[in-house]
């Protein structure tokens, strides 16, 4: 009963953002984000109710404000996004998920589908124009740094605290400073990048 009351209150506060979402050209991409967030946050509602339920999560609000910049005007009503989360990437596929995105900077050339990013991550430039490309189904864990003109391949995991300055092949797990491969195609190994 309390969950339903909170959802109704959120509906009253977030309806302008929901209207912008319904009219937005980014709606299809945001639908992919909603589905990813629903599964990660175990939200049983679907459709509009899922949207309103997820608006209670500051990380989801950050994604909405990124996808629909006009929605930022209603932050005073719906609530702010994650403090110190900076997203400056021109092309991000659907399914973007931030878990505890505090103190995170995401500045890549592009990010694929279903990217998972923890807190205190830096994805960014080396020099003025050399930014990473992040593939599909990539997970970047807490405190990791992915810097420079490189590619993180599909299905890769960048471990907590890893410092990545060279391209990561697909289907790999990298850890350490400097990062090295500890799992490749499901098999344990220890290889330099």
DOLUMNU-679280 format. One line per 2 residues: number of its first residue (from 1); for each residue x, y, z of N, C-alpha, C, CB. Coordinates in Angstrom, 2 decimals, always signed. Glycine has a CB too. Layout:
N
NUM = X,Y,Z,X,Y,Z,X,Y,Z,X,Y,Z | ...
REM end
This chain:
193
1 = +0.82,-1.20,+0.00,+0.00,+0.00,+0.00,+0.87,+1.27,+0.00,-0.94,-0.01,+1.22 | +1.95,+1.23,+0.79,+2.85,+2.38,+0.84,+3.55,+2.56,-0.51,+3.90,+2.20,+1.96
3 = +3.97,+1.44,-1.14,+4.60,+1.54,-2.46,+3.68,+2.19,-3.47,+5.01,+0.16,-2.96 | +2.40,+1.83,-3.43,+1.43,+2.41,-4.36,+1.25,+3.90,-4.09,+0.09,+1.68,-4.25
5 = +1.21,+4.29,-2.82,+1.06,+5.70,-2.47,+2.27,+6.50,-2.96,+0.88,+5.87,-0.94 | +3.47,+5.94,-2.79,+4.66,+6.62,-3.28,+4.66,+6.74,-4.80,+5.91,+5.88,-2.83
7 = +4.17,+5.69,-5.46,+4.09,+5.72,-6.92,+3.12,+6.81,-7.38,+3.64,+4.35,-7.46 | +2.00,+6.96,-6.70,+1.02,+8.00,-7.06,+1.62,+9.39,-6.85,-0.28,+7.84,-6.22
9 = +2.35,+9.58,-5.75,+3.01,+10.85,-5.51,+4.05,+11.14,-6.60,+3.67,+10.85,-4.12 | +4.82,+10.12,-6.97,+5.81,+10.29,-8.03,+5.14,+10.60,-9.36,+6.68,+9.03,-8.16
11 = +3.99,+9.97,-9.62,+3.24,+10.25,-10.84,+2.88,+11.72,-10.91,+1.97,+9.37,-10.92 | +2.42,+12.27,-9.80,+2.04,+13.68,-9.77,+3.25,+14.59,-10.02,+1.39,+14.03,-8.43
13 = +4.43,+14.19,-9.51,+5.62,+15.02,-9.66,+6.29,+14.85,-11.01,+6.61,+14.69,-8.56 | +6.13,+13.70,-11.66,+6.90,+13.39,-12.87,+6.09,+13.40,-14.16,+7.54,+12.05,-12.72
15 = +4.82,+13.75,-14.11,+4.03,+13.67,-15.34,+4.56,+14.55,-16.46,+2.61,+14.05,-15.04 | +5.14,+15.77,-16.17,+5.67,+16.54,-17.31,+6.82,+15.81,-18.02,+6.16,+17.91,-16.82
17 = +7.65,+15.11,-17.26,+8.76,+14.38,-17.86,+8.23,+13.18,-18.64,+9.77,+13.92,-16.78 | +7.19,+12.54,-18.12,+6.59,+11.43,-18.84,+6.01,+11.91,-20.18,+5.48,+10.75,-17.98
19 = +5.38,+13.08,-20.17,+4.84,+13.63,-21.43,+5.96,+13.90,-22.43,+4.06,+14.95,-21.15 | +7.09,+14.44,-21.95,+8.24,+14.67,-22.84,+8.78,+13.35,-23.39,+9.35,+15.42,-22.10
21 = +8.84,+12.34,-22.53,+9.31,+11.00,-22.96,+8.41,+10.45,-24.06,+9.32,+10.01,-21.76 | +7.10,+10.57,-23.91,+6.16,+10.04,-24.91,+6.30,+10.74,-26.25,+4.73,+10.16,-24.41
23 = +6.71,+12.01,-26.24,+6.83,+12.79,-27.47,+8.25,+12.81,-28.04,+6.39,+14.21,-27.21 | +9.19,+12.28,-27.28,+10.60,+12.41,-27.64,+11.01,+11.49,-28.79,+11.46,+12.12,-26.44
25 = +11.90,+11.96,-29.68,+12.47,+11.08,-30.70,+13.39,+10.02,-30.09,+13.23,+11.91,-31.74 | +13.82,+10.23,-28.84,+14.68,+9.27,-28.14,+13.87,+8.19,-27.41,+15.59,+10.00,-27.14
27 = +12.58,+8.15,-27.66,+11.71,+7.23,-26.91,+12.11,+5.77,-27.06,+10.28,+7.41,-27.36 | +12.42,+5.32,-28.26,+12.76,+3.91,-28.46,+14.03,+3.52,-27.70,+12.95,+3.62,-29.96
29 = +15.02,+4.41,-27.69,+16.25,+4.13,-26.96,+15.96,+4.13,-25.46,+17.34,+5.18,-27.30 | +15.15,+5.07,-25.00,+14.79,+5.13,-23.58,+13.96,+3.91,-23.18,+14.03,+6.42,-23.28
31 = +13.17,+3.37,-24.09,+12.43,+2.13,-23.80,+13.41,+1.00,-23.48,+11.53,+1.73,-25.00 | +14.53,+0.94,-24.20,+15.56,-0.06,-23.90,+16.18,+0.17,-22.53,+16.65,-0.04,-24.98
33 = +16.38,+1.45,-22.17,+16.89,+1.77,-20.84,+15.91,+1.31,-19.77,+17.16,+3.28,-20.71 | +14.63,+1.58,-20.01,+13.60,+1.21,-19.04,+13.60,-0.30,-18.82,+12.20,+1.68,-19.51
35 = +13.68,-1.05,-19.88,+13.68,-2.52,-19.73,+14.89,-2.99,-18.94,+13.66,-3.21,-21.11 | +16.05,-2.42,-19.21,+17.26,-2.79,-18.47,+17.12,-2.44,-17.00,+18.49,-2.10,-19.06
37 = +16.64,-1.24,-16.72,+16.47,-0.81,-15.34,+15.41,-1.65,-14.63,+16.10,+0.68,-15.28 | +14.34,-1.99,-15.34,+13.30,-2.84,-14.73,+13.89,-4.16,-14.25,+12.16,-3.10,-15.73
39 = +14.71,-4.79,-15.08,+15.28,-6.08,-14.70,+16.32,-5.93,-13.59,+15.91,-6.77,-15.93 | +17.16,-4.89,-13.64,+18.19,-4.69,-12.62,+17.59,-4.31,-11.27,+19.17,-3.62,-13.07
41 = +16.55,-3.48,-11.29,+15.94,-3.00,-10.06,+14.74,-3.83,-9.61,+15.52,-1.56,-10.23 | +14.44,-4.88,-10.37,+13.34,-5.80,-10.05,+11.99,-5.07,-9.89,+13.66,-6.56,-8.76
43 = +11.70,-4.23,-10.87,+10.42,-3.51,-10.92,+9.43,-4.38,-11.66,+10.57,-2.10,-11.61 | +8.36,-4.76,-10.99,+7.39,-5.68,-11.60,+6.40,-4.97,-12.53,+6.63,-6.42,-10.52
45 = +6.20,-3.68,-12.34,+5.28,-2.96,-13.20,+5.87,-2.79,-14.59,+4.92,-1.60,-12.60 | +5.01,-2.56,-15.56,+5.47,-2.30,-16.92,+4.82,-1.02,-17.42,+5.14,-3.50,-17.86
47 = +5.22,-0.60,-18.61,+4.64,+0.58,-19.23,+4.86,+1.84,-18.42,+3.17,+0.37,-19.44 | +3.82,+2.67,-18.35,+3.92,+3.95,-17.65,+4.23,+3.77,-16.17,+2.62,+4.74,-17.82
49 = +3.67,+2.73,-15.55,+3.93,+2.51,-14.13,+5.41,+2.21,-13.88,+3.06,+1.36,-13.60 | +6.04,+1.48,-14.78,+7.48,+1.22,-14.65,+8.26,+2.52,-14.73,+7.95,+0.23,-15.73
51 = +7.90,+3.38,-15.69,+8.57,+4.67,-15.83,+8.50,+5.45,-14.53,+7.96,+5.48,-16.97 | +7.28,+5.56,-13.96,+7.12,+6.34,-12.73,+7.83,+5.68,-11.55,+5.64,+6.51,-12.41
53 = +7.81,+4.37,-11.49,+8.53,+3.68,-10.41,+10.03,+3.94,-10.52,+8.24,+2.16,-10.45 | +10.57,+3.87,-11.71,+12.00,+4.07,-11.91,+12.43,+5.51,-11.70,+12.40,+3.62,-13.29
55 = +11.53,+6.46,-11.87,+11.87,+7.86,-11.64,+12.22,+8.12,-10.17,+10.72,+8.77,-12.06 | +11.96,+7.17,-9.30,+12.38,+7.28,-7.91,+13.86,+7.01,-7.72,+11.59,+6.35,-7.06
57 = +14.54,+6.54,-8.75,+15.96,+6.21,-8.68,+16.76,+7.32,-9.36,+16.25,+4.82,-9.35 | +17.65,+7.96,-8.62,+18.38,+9.09,-9.18,+19.24,+8.71,-10.38,+19.24,+9.72,-8.12
59 = +19.72,+7.48,-10.43,+20.50,+7.04,-11.59,+19.65,+6.99,-12.84,+21.11,+5.68,-11.32 | +18.42,+6.49,-12.72,+17.52,+6.46,-13.86,+17.16,+7.88,-14.29,+16.23,+5.67,-13.52
61 = +16.93,+8.76,-13.32,+16.64,+10.15,-13.68,+17.81,+10.75,-14.47,+16.36,+11.00,-12.41 | +19.04,+10.42,-14.09,+20.20,+10.93,-14.84,+20.17,+10.48,-16.29,+21.50,+10.46,-14.18
63 = +19.78,+9.22,-16.52,+19.69,+8.70,-17.89,+18.58,+9.43,-18.65,+19.41,+7.16,-17.87 | +17.44,+9.64,-18.00,+16.33,+10.37,-18.65,+16.77,+11.78,-19.00,+15.08,+10.41,-17.72
65 = +17.45,+12.47,-18.08,+17.90,+13.84,-18.36,+18.94,+13.87,-19.48,+18.49,+14.47,-17.09 | +19.73,+12.82,-19.59,+20.68,+12.74,-20.70,+19.94,+12.53,-22.03,+21.69,+11.59,-20.46
67 = +19.00,+11.59,-22.04,+18.29,+11.26,-23.28,+17.35,+12.38,-23.73,+17.49,+9.98,-23.11 | +16.72,+13.05,-22.76,+15.74,+14.11,-23.07,+16.19,+15.38,-22.34,+14.27,+13.69,-22.64
69 = +17.07,+16.15,-22.94,+17.61,+17.34,-22.25,+16.52,+18.31,-21.76,+18.55,+18.08,-23.17 | +15.41,+18.40,-22.46,+14.34,+19.31,-22.05,+13.77,+18.93,-20.68,+13.23,+19.30,-23.10
71 = +13.90,+17.66,-20.31,+13.36,+17.19,-19.02,+14.12,+17.78,-17.84,+13.41,+15.67,-18.96 | +15.34,+18.26,-18.07,+16.14,+18.85,-16.99,+15.43,+20.04,-16.35,+17.51,+19.27,-17.50
73 = +14.60,+20.71,-17.13,+13.87,+21.86,-16.60,+12.99,+21.45,-15.42,+13.01,+22.50,-17.71 | +12.55,+20.20,-15.38,+11.63,+19.73,-14.33,+12.33,+19.04,-13.17,+10.61,+18.79,-14.93
75 = +13.66,+19.15,-13.11,+14.39,+18.54,-12.00,+13.91,+19.03,-10.64,+15.87,+18.82,-12.13 | +13.53,+20.29,-10.58,+13.06,+20.85,-9.32,+11.80,+20.13,-8.83,+12.77,+22.35,-9.48
77 = +11.05,+19.56,-9.73,+9.81,+18.87,-9.39,+10.03,+17.36,-9.22,+8.76,+19.12,-10.47 | +10.77,+16.77,-10.13,+10.94,+15.31,-10.14,+12.13,+14.84,-9.31,+11.09,+14.82,-11.55
79 = +13.09,+15.70,-9.07,+14.29,+15.31,-8.33,+15.50,+15.33,-9.24,+14.12,+13.93,-7.71 | +16.64,+15.57,-8.64,+17.89,+15.64,-9.38,+18.37,+14.25,-9.76,+18.97,+16.37,-8.57
81 = +19.33,+14.20,-10.63,+19.99,+12.95,-10.97,+21.09,+12.66,-9.97,+20.56,+12.99,-12.40 | +21.98,+11.77,-10.32,+23.09,+11.40,-9.45,+24.03,+12.60,-9.32,+23.84,+10.15,-10.00
83 = +24.43,+12.96,-8.09,+25.40,+14.06,-7.94,+26.73,+13.70,-8.62,+25.64,+14.38,-6.45 | +27.30,+14.65,-9.29,+28.62,+14.49,-9.91,+28.67,+13.34,-10.90,+29.66,+14.29,-8.85
85 = +27.60,+13.13,-11.64,+27.60,+12.18,-12.76,+27.56,+13.02,-14.03,+26.37,+11.17,-12.69 | +28.61,+12.91,-14.83,+28.72,+13.71,-16.05,+28.72,+12.77,-17.25,+30.01,+14.59,-16.04
87 = +27.72,+12.95,-18.11,+27.61,+12.13,-19.31,+27.75,+13.07,-20.50,+26.23,+11.33,-19.37 | +28.81,+12.88,-21.27,+29.06,+13.72,-22.43,+29.51,+12.82,-23.58,+30.13,+14.83,-22.12
89 = +28.60,+11.99,-24.03,+28.88,+11.05,-25.11,+27.77,+11.21,-26.15,+28.97,+9.56,-24.59 | +28.12,+11.44,-27.41,+27.09,+11.72,-28.41,+26.21,+10.53,-28.78,+27.74,+12.24,-29.65
91 = +26.72,+9.31,-28.64,+25.97,+8.14,-29.10,+26.05,+7.03,-28.06,+26.50,+7.65,-30.48 | +24.94,+6.82,-27.34,+24.86,+5.75,-26.35,+23.66,+4.88,-26.68,+24.76,+6.33,-24.89
93 = +23.90,+3.59,-26.84,+22.84,+2.66,-27.16,+21.88,+2.46,-25.99,+23.42,+1.33,-27.57 | +20.78,+1.77,-26.23,+19.79,+1.53,-25.17,+20.35,+0.59,-24.11,+18.50,+0.94,-25.76
95 = +19.74,+0.64,-22.93,+20.13,-0.24,-21.84,+21.24,+0.31,-20.97,+20.56,-1.55,-22.40 | +21.46,+1.62,-20.99,+22.49,+2.24,-20.16,+22.07,+2.15,-18.69,+22.73,+3.73,-20.57
97 = +22.95,+1.61,-17.84,+22.63,+1.43,-16.43,+23.79,+1.90,-15.56,+22.30,-0.05,-16.13 | +23.48,+2.79,-14.63,+24.46,+3.26,-13.65,+24.09,+2.69,-12.29,+24.52,+4.81,-13.61
99 = +25.01,+1.98,-11.68,+24.79,+1.54,-10.31,+25.68,+2.41,-9.45,+25.10,+0.00,-10.12 | +25.07,+3.22,-8.60,+25.81,+4.15,-7.74,+26.73,+5.02,-8.60,+26.64,+3.38,-6.68
101 = +26.20,+5.74,-9.56,+27.01,+6.49,-10.52,+27.70,+7.73,-9.97,+26.16,+6.89,-11.62 | +27.76,+7.88,-8.66,+28.37,+9.06,-8.06,+29.83,+9.22,-8.50,+28.29,+8.98,-6.53
103 = +30.22,+10.47,-8.75,+31.59,+10.83,-9.11,+32.06,+10.07,-10.35,+32.54,+10.55,-7.93 | +31.21,+10.03,-11.35,+31.50,+9.29,-12.57,+31.50,+10.24,-13.77,+30.48,+8.14,-12.78
105 = +32.49,+10.07,-14.64,+32.59,+10.87,-15.85,+32.57,+9.91,-17.04,+33.89,+11.76,-15.85 | +31.66,+10.14,-17.96,+31.54,+9.28,-19.14,+31.64,+10.16,-20.38,+30.19,+8.47,-19.13
107 = +32.82,+10.14,-20.98,+33.05,+10.93,-22.19,+33.74,+10.02,-23.21,+33.92,+12.22,-21.89 | +32.92,+9.32,-23.96,+33.42,+8.39,-24.99,+32.95,+8.86,-26.36,+32.93,+6.93,-24.71
109 = +33.54,+8.29,-27.40,+33.04,+8.58,-28.75,+31.69,+7.93,-28.94,+34.03,+8.08,-29.82 | +31.55,+6.68,-28.43,+30.25,+6.00,-28.49,+30.25,+4.89,-27.45,+29.97,+5.43,-29.91
111 = +29.04,+4.49,-27.06,+28.83,+3.39,-26.13,+27.73,+2.52,-26.71,+28.46,+3.90,-24.69 | +27.95,+1.23,-26.72,+26.98,+0.29,-27.28,+25.80,+0.02,-26.36,+27.67,-1.01,-27.61
113 = +25.08,-1.05,-26.67,+23.89,-1.44,-25.92,+24.28,-2.07,-24.59,+23.03,-2.43,-26.75 | +23.39,-1.88,-23.61,+23.47,-2.57,-22.31,+24.80,-2.39,-21.59,+23.22,-4.04,-22.50
115 = +25.24,-1.15,-21.49,+26.46,-0.84,-20.76,+26.13,-0.64,-19.28,+27.16,+0.42,-21.34 | +26.95,-1.24,-18.41,+26.79,-1.16,-16.95,+27.99,-0.40,-16.40,+26.66,-2.60,-16.31
117 = +27.74,+0.68,-15.65,+28.83,+1.49,-15.12,+28.60,+1.72,-13.63,+28.93,+2.85,-15.88 | +29.63,+1.42,-12.83,+29.59,+1.65,-11.38,+30.05,+3.07,-11.05,+30.48,+0.63,-10.65
119 = +30.22,+3.32,-9.74,+30.62,+4.64,-9.25,+32.11,+4.89,-9.43,+30.25,+4.78,-7.79 | +32.45,+6.18,-9.43,+33.81,+6.69,-9.50,+34.59,+6.17,-10.71,+34.55,+6.33,-8.25
121 = +33.87,+5.98,-11.81,+34.48,+5.55,-13.07,+34.81,+6.78,-13.91,+33.53,+4.57,-13.84 | +35.92,+6.71,-14.61,+36.24,+7.75,-15.59,+36.44,+7.08,-16.94,+37.52,+8.55,-15.17
123 = +35.63,+7.50,-17.89,+35.79,+7.10,-19.28,+36.05,+8.40,-20.01,+34.51,+6.31,-19.87 | +37.26,+8.58,-20.54,+37.53,+9.89,-21.09,+38.70,+10.01,-22.01,+37.71,+10.79,-20.02
125 = +39.01,+11.28,-22.28,+40.00,+11.70,-23.25,+41.43,+11.47,-22.78,+39.81,+13.13,-23.57 | +42.28,+11.31,-23.77,+43.72,+11.49,-23.61,+44.07,+12.50,-24.69,+44.56,+10.12,-23.75
127 = +44.41,+13.69,-24.30,+44.57,+14.75,-25.28,+43.22,+15.40,-25.54,+45.19,+14.19,-26.60 | +43.11,+16.04,-26.68,+41.89,+16.78,-26.95,+40.80,+15.98,-27.65,+42.21,+17.97,-27.78
129 = +41.15,+14.99,-28.45,+40.14,+14.31,-29.25,+40.22,+12.79,-29.17,+40.25,+14.73,-30.67 | +41.00,+12.24,-28.30,+41.23,+10.80,-28.28,+40.39,+10.16,-27.17,+42.72,+10.49,-28.08
131 = +39.15,+9.81,-27.49,+38.23,+9.22,-26.51,+37.95,+7.76,-26.87,+36.91,+10.04,-26.45 | +37.57,+6.95,-25.90,+37.31,+5.53,-26.14,+36.00,+5.26,-26.87,+37.30,+4.80,-24.83
133 = +35.92,+4.07,-27.43,+34.68,+3.50,-27.97,+34.38,+2.28,-27.10,+34.81,+3.11,-29.52 | +33.19,+2.25,-26.53,+32.78,+1.16,-25.64,+31.77,+0.30,-26.39,+32.16,+1.72,-24.30
135 = +32.00,-1.00,-26.43,+31.14,-1.92,-27.18,+29.83,-2.27,-26.46,+31.89,-3.18,-27.46 | +29.17,-3.30,-26.96,+27.90,-3.77,-26.39,+28.14,-4.67,-25.18,+27.08,-4.52,-27.45
137 = +27.24,-4.62,-24.23,+27.26,-5.50,-23.05,+28.55,-5.38,-22.26,+27.05,-6.93,-23.47 | +29.07,-4.18,-22.16,+30.31,-3.94,-21.42,+29.97,-3.54,-19.99,+31.17,-2.83,-22.11
139 = +30.75,-4.02,-19.05,+30.60,-3.68,-17.64,+31.89,-3.01,-17.17,+30.28,-4.95,-16.79 | +31.75,-1.80,-16.62,+32.90,-1.05,-16.11,+32.67,-0.86,-14.61,+33.07,+0.34,-16.85
141 = +33.50,-1.51,-13.81,+33.29,-1.59,-12.36,+33.89,-0.39,-11.61,+33.89,-2.86,-11.83 | +33.59,-0.31,-10.33,+33.91,+0.83,-9.47,+35.37,+1.26,-9.58,+33.60,+0.49,-8.04
143 = +35.55,+2.56,-9.76,+36.87,+3.15,-9.74,+37.73,+2.91,-10.97,+37.58,+2.67,-8.60 | +37.21,+2.24,-11.98,+37.99,+1.96,-13.19,+38.23,+3.24,-13.99,+37.28,+0.90,-14.06
145 = +39.32,+3.27,-14.70,+39.67,+4.38,-15.58,+39.91,+3.82,-16.98,+40.93,+5.15,-15.06 | +39.16,+4.33,-17.96,+39.31,+3.93,-19.36,+39.63,+5.20,-20.12,+38.00,+3.20,-19.92
147 = +40.89,+5.35,-20.50,+41.37,+6.64,-21.00,+42.06,+6.47,-22.35,+42.34,+7.28,-20.00 | +41.68,+7.34,-23.30,+42.40,+7.43,-24.57,+41.64,+6.87,-25.75,+43.69,+6.73,-24.45
149 = +42.31,+6.89,-26.89,+41.72,+6.41,-28.14,+41.90,+4.90,-28.19,+42.38,+7.10,-29.39 | +40.90,+4.19,-27.70,+40.93,+2.73,-27.60,+39.51,+2.20,-27.75,+41.55,+2.27,-26.26
151 = +39.42,+0.89,-27.86,+38.12,+0.23,-27.96,+38.02,-0.82,-26.86,+37.92,-0.43,-29.38 | +36.88,-0.83,-26.18,+36.57,-1.90,-25.24,+35.58,-2.79,-25.97,+35.99,-1.35,-23.86
153 = +35.99,-4.02,-26.28,+35.19,-4.93,-27.10,+33.91,-5.39,-26.44,+36.01,-6.12,-27.47 | +33.02,-5.94,-27.25,+31.73,-6.44,-26.76,+31.94,-7.48,-25.65,+30.92,-7.05,-27.92
155 = +31.04,-7.45,-24.68,+30.99,-8.43,-23.58,+32.22,-8.39,-22.68,+30.83,-9.81,-24.14 | +32.95,-7.29,-22.69,+34.13,-7.17,-21.84,+33.74,-6.66,-20.46,+35.18,-6.23,-22.48
157 = +34.57,-7.00,-19.47,+34.40,-6.50,-18.11,+35.71,-5.81,-17.73,+34.03,-7.65,-17.10 | +35.59,-4.55,-17.31,+36.73,-3.81,-16.80,+36.59,-3.85,-15.28,+36.79,-2.32,-17.36
159 = +37.50,-4.54,-14.61,+37.42,-4.75,-13.18,+37.59,-3.49,-12.36,+38.44,-5.74,-12.78 | +37.16,-3.57,-11.10,+37.26,-2.43,-10.19,+38.69,-1.95,-10.08,+36.72,-2.81,-8.81
161 = +38.86,-0.64,-10.23,+40.16,-0.02,-10.09,+41.11,-0.20,-11.24,+40.78,-0.53,-8.90 | +40.69,-0.89,-12.30,+41.57,-1.12,-13.44,+41.87,+0.21,-14.15,+40.93,-2.13,-14.43
163 = +43.05,+0.30,-14.71,+43.44,+1.46,-15.51,+43.71,+0.97,-16.91,+44.70,+2.20,-14.90 | +42.80,+1.30,-17.83,+42.85,+0.80,-19.21,+43.30,+1.93,-20.12,+41.46,+0.24,-19.65
165 = +44.44,+1.72,-20.79,+44.95,+2.72,-21.74,+45.20,+2.09,-23.11,+46.25,+3.35,-21.21 | +44.87,+0.79,-23.25,+44.99,+0.08,-24.52,+43.68,-0.65,-24.79,+46.19,-0.93,-24.51
167 = +43.41,-0.97,-26.05,+42.16,-1.63,-26.42,+42.00,-2.98,-25.72,+42.10,-1.83,-27.93 | +40.75,-3.27,-25.38,+40.40,-4.52,-24.71,+39.66,-5.40,-25.72,+39.51,-4.26,-23.43
169 = +40.12,-6.62,-25.97,+39.42,-7.50,-26.91,+38.03,-7.88,-26.39,+40.25,-8.78,-27.16 | +37.17,-8.33,-27.28,+35.85,-8.78,-26.85,+35.96,-10.00,-25.93,+34.97,-9.12,-28.06
171 = +34.92,-10.20,-25.11,+34.79,-11.38,-24.25,+35.98,-11.56,-23.30,+34.64,-12.63,-25.11 | +36.47,-10.46,-22.75,+37.61,-10.52,-21.83,+37.26,-9.84,-20.51,+38.85,-9.86,-22.46
173 = +37.99,-10.21,-19.47,+37.96,-9.52,-18.19,+39.35,-8.96,-17.96,+37.51,-10.48,-17.00 | +39.42,-7.65,-17.69,+40.71,-7.02,-17.43,+40.72,-6.43,-16.03,+41.02,-5.93,-18.49
175 = +41.88,-6.48,-15.37,+42.06,-5.92,-14.03,+43.44,-5.29,-13.96,+41.88,-7.02,-12.93 | +43.68,-4.52,-12.89,+45.03,-4.05,-12.59,+45.39,-2.71,-13.17,+45.99,-5.02,-13.06
177 = +46.57,-2.25,-12.76,+47.13,-0.99,-13.20,+48.60,-1.20,-13.53,+46.95,+0.12,-12.12 | +48.96,-1.25,-14.81,+48.11,-1.17,-16.01,+47.29,-2.44,-16.18,+48.97,-0.92,-17.26
179 = +46.17,-2.30,-16.85,+45.24,-3.42,-17.00,+45.85,-4.56,-17.81,+43.94,-2.95,-17.67 | +45.51,-5.78,-17.40,+45.91,-6.98,-18.12,+44.72,-7.94,-18.12,+47.18,-7.65,-17.48
181 = +44.73,-8.89,-19.04,+43.61,-9.82,-19.21,+43.75,-10.98,-18.23,+43.54,-10.34,-20.68 | +42.65,-11.26,-17.50,+42.65,-12.40,-16.59,+41.65,-13.49,-17.02,+42.32,-11.94,-15.17
183 = +40.79,-13.16,-17.96,+39.85,-14.14,-18.49,+39.58,-13.78,-19.94,+38.52,-14.18,-17.66 | +39.69,-14.78,-20.81,+39.48,-14.55,-22.25,+38.63,-15.69,-22.77,+40.85,-14.47,-23.04
185 = +37.47,-15.34,-23.36,+36.52,-16.34,-23.89,+36.18,-17.40,-22.84,+37.10,-17.02,-25.14 | +36.04,-16.96,-21.59,+35.65,-17.86,-20.52,+36.78,-18.64,-19.88,+34.67,-18.81,-21.03
187 = +37.99,-18.54,-20.39,+39.14,-19.29,-19.87,+40.05,-18.35,-19.08,+39.94,-19.96,-21.03 | +40.55,-18.83,-17.94,+41.51,-18.05,-17.16,+42.83,-17.92,-17.91,+41.73,-18.70,-15.79
189 = +43.43,-16.74,-17.74,+44.72,-16.49,-18.37,+45.37,-15.29,-17.68,+44.57,-16.24,-19.90 | +46.52,-14.95,-18.10,+47.18,-13.71,-17.67,+47.98,-13.20,-18.85,+48.12,-13.94,-16.40
191 = +47.38,-12.24,-19.56,+48.00,-11.71,-20.78,+48.01,-10.18,-20.72,+47.24,-12.20,-22.04 | +49.05,-9.56,-21.24,+49.06,-8.10,-21.33,+48.08,-7.64,-22.40,+50.48,-7.57,-21.63
193 = +47.63,-6.40,-22.27,+46.79,-5.81,-23.32,+47.67,-5.42,-24.50,+46.00,-4.58,-22.79
REM end
